[in-house]
Amino acid sequence: MSQWFFARGELTAGGWESVVDASLDGWQHTGLRIGDLSTGDGLLLEQAGVERMVVPLTGDVHISWTDADGGGEIDLAGRGSVFDGPPDVAYLGISATATLTGSGRVAVAEAPATESLAVEVLRKADIPVEIRGAGRSTRQVHNYGTPAGLHAQKLIVCEVITPAENWSSYPAHKHDEAKPGVESRLEEIYYFESDVSRGVDAPEAAEPFGMFATYSSPAGEIDISGIVRTGDIALVPYGYHGPAVAAPGYDLYYLNVMAGPDPERVWNITDDPAHGWIREVWATQAPDPRLPYTAAAAPAATTESE
């Protein structure tokens, strides 16, 4: 059986902290690179027949790029933390090469493609921020790389913030069968980060974490059930996936990268029939008032007596 979960450091390659691509057994349609720019050396993105989205995780990112139509420079305004709302992001087409420099950490989402599309920059002020779910299923979604917000041939990218004690990627769902209008075939990558929750004082010995699960569907056998920490990566080639759970005291972030073999670029899912009913309960619950998380302010700390 192929390995579908990788702890931080297990996918290091070519100056990148983590690289997910077709060299991994059983992986075809998506890719991801995680890199540290603070060393000042810069990171190279070679032309590789993949469309890309550059996402600052922390700090600002500068992109020097060329493609079949020319080239240029892009400055992406980043953020202090992945929990500070969306950053600027940039789309690079399949003919582009680029060098990334900057002050922090960067993610590069990838998907093999054949159409050559123009470079596009989405500024953080224009990125749709969705509060999804309700009650303990409330999460914040940054929809900068979805079909409604970005031109691309295959690539779908978004990121999710789940505050402490909440559940996301829930109810568990799958997208591994081609059922037009109902379900699409999409590989999915989860890149995780976790930190002490906003407004919470924690000792230096604290070790932020969350939990994530996958399980089998008729399309294939898979089983990921365990703790996730900053830098960990889960691959979902098929099967039901979710929940992603933020432990008490710790917020959870993940970046999702999706693409697949279907001709239509669309995210259609099928809930696990045992758990899909929970969506109806959300109509009777209020969204978590801690969200949205932005860089402007953080909720005040509370005590147990409150």
N, C-alpha and C positions, 0 to 999 in steps of 0.2 A: 504494500500500500504506500502511496506517495505521502510525503510529509506536507502538512497543510498549515502548521503553526511554527513560527520562527521567533525566538527571543532576540532581543537587541544584540547585535554583533554577529549573528549567525549568517547574515547575508552580505557581509562586507566585501566590496570588490571595487578595484580601480579608483581608489580615493573616495568612494562613496561609503557611508555608514551602512546602507542597505541597498540592494539592487534586486528587484523582481523582474524577470523577463522570461522569454521562451526557453532559456537554457534549463529552467526548472522542470523536472519531470511532470508531465501532465498539464503544463500551463501553456496557453496559446494566445489569448486575446487581449490581455492587459499587462501593464508594466508599472513599476514605481521605483523611484530613486529618492533616497533621503540623504542629504549632505549637510556638512558643517562648513559655512563660509567664513567663520571668524578667524581662521588661520591666515587668510589673505591670499592663498594660493589660487583660488578660483576653481571652478568645476566646468568641464567641457561636456557639451551635448553634441555628439556627432550626428550627421545625417544617417538615419537608420530606417527610413520607411515607416516611421511612427509619428502620429500627431501627439502633441504634448501640451500640458498645462503646467505652468510654473506657479507654485503656491508658497509664499513666504510663511514659514511656521513661526519664527521669531526674527525680529530685525528686518531691515530693508534689503532688497535684492536689486542689483543692477544686471541687466541683460544686454550683451553685445551680440547681435545676430546678423546672419546673412541667409538669404534663400535665393530661389531662381529669379525672383523679381527685384532683388536689391538687398538692402540691409539697413540697420539702424541701431539706436540705443534706446533702452526702456528702463525707467526707474520705477520700481514697484515699492510703494509705501507699505511697510509691514506692520508689525504689532509687537507689543512687549511679551505677549503670551498667546497661545492658541485659544485661550479663554477670553480674549479681549475683542471679540467680534471679528468680522471678515477682514482680510487684507486686500490690497490690489492683487490681481492675478493676470497672467498673460497666456494666450494660446499661441503655439508655434506649429506651423504646418509641416508636412512630411519632408519637404525639401530644405528645411532650416537646419543650420548649425548654430550653436550659441555657446558663449562663455558666461558663466554666472559668477558674480562677485558680490560681496556684501558683508553684513555684520553679524549674521545669526545663522539659523538653520532653515533649510529649504526642502520642499517636496516637489518632485516632478512626476506627474501622472502621465502615463503613456498608453497608446493603443495602436497596433498595426493598422494602417489605412492605405488607400490607393488614391484618394482625391487630394489634390494640392489646394489648400485653402489659405487665405491671407492671415497674417499675424493680426491678433486682436487683443486689446487691453481692456479689462473691466476694472474700474476704480471702485474702491470699497464703499463709497457713498451710494453707488448704483447697484450693489449686489443685493438680491432679494434675501431677506432674513425671515424665515418661517418659524413660528412657534407651533409645533406639531404635538398632537395628543393632548392629554389633560391629566390632572391629578399626579400620581407618581409615575405616569407614563409621559410626562411633559418633557420635551427636548427642543433644542434650538438648532435649526438647519440652515446652512449657508448654501444657497442653490446657485452657485456661480458657474457650474459646468454642466447643467442639466439641459435637455433639449429646448426648453422654453427660454433659456438665458444665454446660450452660446452656440455659435455655428461650429459644427464638427461633423465628421463622417461617422465615427464610431464611439468616441470618448464621452463618457458621462462621469462627472466628478462633483462631489459635494462633501461638506464636513458637518459633523454633528457634535453639539455640546450637551452633555447629560449631567445635570447638577447632582450633588451627593444624594444618595438614597433613591434616585430615580432609575427607571428602566427605559431603554430605547432599543431600536431594532426589534420592537415588540408590537403585536404578536409575532412569533416566529413565522417566517415566510420563505418562499423560494421563487427562483426565476431560472428554471433549467429545462423547460419544455416550450416548444414553439406552438402557441395557441393565439393566433392573431386577435388582437383586441382584448385578450385575457391575460396571457403570460408570455414573456419574452425570455430568450436564452442569453444570460449575461454571466460571465465570470465576475467575481468581485474581490477586491482587496480591501482589508481593514488595516489601517495604520493607527496605532493607539498612542495617546499620551494621557497622563493622569497627574493631578496636583492637589495640594491641600485646598479644600473648598473655600470659596470667598467668605471673608468675615470670620474665619476660624483660626484660632491660634493653635499651632501644633508644635510639639518638640522637634528638635533637629533629627531625632532618630526616626521620625515618621517616614513610612515607605508607602507613598500613594499607589493605589491599585484599583482595578475594576475586575469584572468577570465577563466572560463571553462564551457562547455555546453555539455549536452547529450539530446537526444530526441528519441521518440518512433520509433520502427520498427514493422513489423508484429509479431516478437517474443515476444513483450511485451511493456508495457507502462513505460516510464521513463522520468523524467524531472529534470535536474540539470542545472541551469543557474544562475551563480553568481560569487562572488568574492572568490578567494582562497589565503590563506596566508600560511606561514611556519607552518608545522605540520598538515595541513588539509588533509583529505583523501576522495577521491571519489571512489565509487564502481560502476562498469559497468557490470551488469549481462547479458545484452543484449541491443540492440538499437544502434542507431548512436551516436558517440561521437566525440567531437571536435566542434570548435577549442579550444585550450588552448592559451591564448593571454597574452603576457607580456606587461604591461602598460608602457607608456613613463616614463623613469627614473628608471625602475625596471626590473631586469632580473628574469626569471622564470625557475625553475628546477622541473622536476618530475621523480620519479622512477615508472616504470611500472612492474607489476607482472601479468603474464598470465598463465593459464592452463585450460584444459577443458576435456570433456568426450571422444573426438574422439581418435581412436587408434594411429593416426599419430601426432607426435609433430611438428606442423607447424603453421606459422602465415600467413594465407591467409585471405584477407579482400575484402569487396565490398564497393566501394565509394557510397555516396549518389549521385544518377544519376543527381541531380540538380547542383552538385558542382564538380564532378570529372573532368570536362573539364579543371579546373585550372592547372592540372599537365602539360598540353601541353604548357601553357604559360611560365613555368619555363625554357623551352629550349631557350627562348629569353631573359632571365634575368641572371645576374651574381649572384653568391652566395654572401651573406653578408660578407664583408671583415673583420668584427670584429671577426669572427670565424676562426679557433678554439680557444676556451678558454683553456689555460693551466696554470699551476702554475708558469711558467717561466717569463711571462710578461703580463702586462695588457695594452690595448690601451690607448694612451694619451687622456686627456680630450679635448673636443672641445667646442667652444663657438657658440652661435646662429649666429654670423656674419660669421662664417666659413661655 
